[in-house]
């Protein structure tokens, strides 16, 4: 692989540009499957390959760590996010509990939900473009916005910790795969049902509907990631 055109400059703006371009490069390598789940990303090797500083590679990987695409402990080599089937199941179970509670709180608060409506519109646009990555980015945004509306910062952080690696891993595994129009539309319909439940102002109904929907998402993910088990 040759170097990428991200020349280093002296200004803070130029340094940020390098970091962001590197992050985009690694994100593309991961999502396209050229870097596989669990694969190490060795900073010094990639710095040499791409013709950049090791610190720039490290900063780019920190961005991807915050997004959930890589897992990186203190002083450890970054690895492309990899979740076991058990990890995925546990993540969805926690999502059901946390997001169900979020729905109860938000329905009770009777807030303006126009931003959630916009997220759904953005998801629909991604479907029209058949862009899986864009769809899941907007899907993630939808759930972050929902958590923010709870007004509970600790709850927001807990939801984010669960969602980031889960969504990133799902994107890694399904990108480029065949997703039928039926699957697209089912997911969009489920999100719309969540908003409708929140607008009902009934906390118990909203919580129940979101829990049920999260488990529907789980089943859909299992169908995509483990098709042989559902033949």
C-alpha positions as CSV (number, residue, x, y, z in Angstrom):
1,X,0.0,0.0,0.0
2,X,1.3,3.4,-0.9
3,X,1.2,6.6,1.2
4,X,-1.9,8.6,1.4
5,X,-2.1,12.3,0.6
6,X,-2.3,13.9,4.0
7,X,0.8,16.0,4.2
8,X,1.9,17.2,7.6
9,X,1.9,21.0,8.2
10,X,2.9,23.1,11.2
11,X,-0.5,24.7,12.0
12,X,-3.0,23.3,14.5
13,X,-5.6,23.2,11.7
14,X,-3.3,21.2,9.4
15,X,-2.5,18.7,12.2
16,X,-6.3,18.2,12.8
17,X,-6.7,17.7,9.1
18,X,-4.1,14.9,9.2
19,X,-5.7,13.3,12.2
20,X,-9.1,13.3,10.7
21,X,-7.9,12.1,7.3
22,X,-6.1,9.2,8.9
23,X,-9.2,8.3,11.0
24,X,-11.3,8.3,7.8
25,X,-8.7,6.1,6.1
26,X,-8.7,3.5,8.9
27,X,-12.5,3.7,9.2
28,X,-12.7,2.8,5.5
29,X,-10.2,0.0,5.9
30,X,-12.2,-1.5,8.7
31,X,-15.7,-1.1,7.3
32,X,-14.6,-2.4,3.9
33,X,-13.2,-5.6,5.6
34,X,-9.6,-5.0,4.6
35,X,-8.9,-4.8,8.4
36,X,-10.7,-7.6,10.0
37,X,-12.4,-7.8,13.5
38,X,-9.7,-8.6,16.1
39,X,-6.8,-7.5,13.8
40,X,-4.0,-5.5,15.4
41,X,-3.3,-2.0,14.1
42,X,0.4,-1.4,14.9
43,X,1.1,2.3,15.1
44,X,4.7,2.3,14.0
45,X,4.0,0.0,11.0
46,X,1.1,2.1,9.7
47,X,3.1,5.3,10.3
48,X,5.8,4.0,8.0
49,X,3.3,2.7,5.4
50,X,1.4,5.9,5.2
51,X,4.3,8.3,5.6
52,X,3.1,10.0,8.7
53,X,4.2,10.3,12.3
54,X,3.4,7.6,14.8
55,X,1.7,10.2,17.0
56,X,-0.7,11.1,14.2
57,X,-1.7,7.5,13.8
58,X,-2.2,7.2,17.5
59,X,-4.5,10.3,17.5
60,X,-6.5,8.8,14.6
61,X,-6.9,5.5,16.4
62,X,-8.1,7.4,19.5
63,X,-10.9,8.9,17.4
64,X,-11.9,5.4,16.2
65,X,-11.7,4.1,19.8
66,X,-14.2,6.8,20.8
67,X,-16.4,5.8,17.9
68,X,-16.3,2.1,18.8
69,X,-14.4,0.9,15.7
70,X,-11.3,-0.1,17.6
71,X,-10.6,-1.3,21.1
72,X,-7.6,0.1,22.8
73,X,-6.4,-0.2,26.4
74,X,-3.8,1.9,28.1
75,X,-0.4,1.1,26.5
76,X,-1.9,-1.7,24.4
77,X,-2.0,-2.2,20.6
78,X,-5.3,-1.1,19.1
79,X,-7.4,-3.9,17.7
80,X,-10.4,-3.7,15.3
81,X,-13.5,-4.1,17.5
82,X,-14.5,-7.8,17.8
83,X,-17.6,-9.0,19.8
84,X,-18.5,-12.6,20.4
85,X,-22.0,-13.8,19.9
86,X,-22.4,-13.7,23.7
87,X,-21.2,-10.1,23.8
88,X,-23.8,-9.1,21.2
89,X,-26.6,-10.8,23.1
90,X,-25.5,-9.2,26.4
91,X,-25.3,-5.8,24.7
92,X,-28.9,-6.1,23.4
93,X,-30.1,-7.2,26.9
94,X,-28.6,-4.2,28.5
95,X,-29.9,-1.9,25.7
96,X,-33.4,-3.2,26.4
97,X,-33.2,-2.3,30.1
98,X,-31.5,1.1,29.6
99,X,-33.4,2.3,26.5
100,X,-36.7,1.0,27.9
101,X,-36.1,3.2,31.0
102,X,-35.1,6.1,28.7
103,X,-38.4,5.8,26.9
104,X,-40.4,5.8,30.1
105,X,-38.7,9.0,31.2
106,X,-39.0,10.8,27.8
107,X,-42.6,9.9,27.4
108,X,-43.4,11.3,30.8
109,X,-41.5,14.5,30.0
110,X,-43.6,15.1,26.8
111,X,-40.8,16.8,25.0
112,X,-40.4,18.1,21.4
113,X,-39.4,15.1,19.3
114,X,-38.8,16.9,16.0
115,X,-35.1,16.0,16.0
116,X,-36.0,12.3,16.3
117,X,-38.4,12.8,13.3
118,X,-35.5,14.3,11.4
119,X,-33.2,11.4,12.3
120,X,-35.8,9.0,10.8
121,X,-36.0,11.2,7.6
122,X,-32.2,11.0,7.4
123,X,-32.3,7.2,7.8
124,X,-34.9,7.1,5.0
125,X,-32.5,9.0,2.7
126,X,-29.7,6.5,3.5
127,X,-32.1,3.7,2.5
128,X,-32.9,5.5,-0.8
129,X,-29.1,5.6,-1.5
130,X,-28.6,1.9,-0.3
131,X,-25.9,3.2,2.0
132,X,-25.6,0.8,4.9
133,X,-22.9,2.7,6.7
134,X,-24.8,6.0,6.5
135,X,-28.0,4.3,7.7
136,X,-26.3,2.9,10.8
137,X,-24.6,6.3,11.6
138,X,-28.1,7.9,11.6
139,X,-29.5,5.0,13.5
140,X,-26.9,5.5,16.2
141,X,-27.6,9.3,16.2
142,X,-31.3,8.5,16.8
143,X,-30.6,6.5,19.9
144,X,-28.1,9.0,21.3
145,X,-30.7,11.8,20.8
146,X,-33.2,9.7,22.6
147,X,-30.9,9.1,25.6
148,X,-30.1,12.8,25.8
149,X,-33.8,13.6,26.1
150,X,-33.8,11.7,29.4
151,X,-31.9,14.5,31.0
152,X,-29.8,11.9,32.9
153,X,-26.1,12.3,32.0
154,X,-25.1,9.0,33.7
155,X,-27.8,7.2,31.7
156,X,-26.6,8.9,28.5
157,X,-23.0,7.7,29.2
158,X,-24.2,4.1,29.9
159,X,-26.2,4.0,26.7
160,X,-23.2,5.3,24.7
161,X,-20.8,2.7,26.2
162,X,-23.1,-0.1,25.1
163,X,-24.1,1.3,21.7
164,X,-20.8,2.4,20.2
165,X,-19.0,-1.0,20.0
166,X,-22.2,-2.8,19.2
167,X,-23.1,-0.5,16.3
168,X,-19.5,-0.4,15.0
169,X,-19.2,-4.1,15.0
170,X,-22.5,-4.6,13.2
171,X,-21.4,-2.1,10.6
172,X,-18.1,-3.9,10.2
173,X,-19.9,-7.3,9.8
174,X,-22.7,-6.3,7.5
175,X,-21.1,-3.7,5.3
176,X,-21.3,-4.8,1.7
177,X,-23.6,-7.7,2.6
178,X,-27.0,-8.1,1.0
179,X,-29.7,-6.3,2.9
180,X,-33.2,-6.6,1.5
181,X,-35.6,-3.8,1.1
182,X,-37.8,-5.6,3.6
183,X,-35.1,-5.5,6.2
184,X,-34.5,-1.8,5.6
185,X,-38.1,-0.9,5.8
186,X,-38.7,-3.0,8.9
187,X,-35.9,-1.2,10.8
188,X,-37.3,2.2,9.7
189,X,-40.8,1.2,10.8
190,X,-39.6,0.1,14.2
191,X,-37.9,3.5,14.8
192,X,-41.1,5.3,13.7
193,X,-43.0,3.2,16.2
194,X,-40.7,4.3,19.0
195,X,-41.3,7.9,18.2
196,X,-45.1,7.3,18.0
197,X,-45.0,5.6,21.4
198,X,-43.0,8.5,22.9
199,X,-45.5,11.0,21.5
200,X,-48.4,9.0,23.1
201,X,-47.3,10.3,26.5
202,X,-47.8,6.9,28.1
203,X,-44.6,6.0,29.9
204,X,-45.5,2.3,30.5
205,X,-46.5,1.8,26.9
206,X,-43.4,3.6,25.6
207,X,-41.1,1.5,27.8
208,X,-42.7,-1.8,26.8
209,X,-42.6,-0.9,23.1
210,X,-39.0,0.1,23.2
211,X,-38.0,-3.1,25.0
212,X,-39.9,-5.2,22.4
213,X,-38.3,-3.2,19.6
214,X,-34.7,-3.7,20.9
215,X,-35.3,-7.4,20.9
216,X,-36.5,-7.2,17.3
217,X,-33.3,-5.4,16.5
218,X,-31.4,-8.2,18.2
219,X,-33.2,-10.8,16.1
220,X,-32.5,-8.9,12.9
221,X,-28.8,-8.6,13.8
222,X,-28.6,-12.3,14.4
223,X,-30.3,-13.0,11.1
224,X,-27.6,-10.9,9.3
225,X,-24.6,-12.1,11.3
226,X,-25.5,-15.8,11.6
227,X,-27.7,-16.6,8.5
228,X,-26.9,-20.3,8.7
229,X,-28.6,-20.6,12.1
230,X,-31.9,-19.2,10.6
231,X,-32.2,-21.4,7.5
